[in-house]
Amino acid sequence: MPITAQEVYNQVVRTLPSTEQLRLANLILNELVEQNISDSDTWTERDRFDTMNFSLQHFAILFPEDEARC
């Protein structure tokens, strides 16, 4: 029986601590960036910047006490 992304998220990802969820998101995004995909799906430098910016903002929301140390 095929498993959907939503099922994986509900059964596995949601049970992980926030730091592991962020680590998983980073792994997935890095894999997508590194894949040789067609030109229509190629990530631009702006796409990468936006993704990194979003990840850093999300981290700052999850761990506001760490922001003062950065």
Summary of the structure (lengths in Angstrom):
residues: 70
radius of gyration: 14.7
end to end distance: 45.6
largest distance: 47.1
contacts: 128
relative contact order: 0.10
helix: 74%
strand: 0%
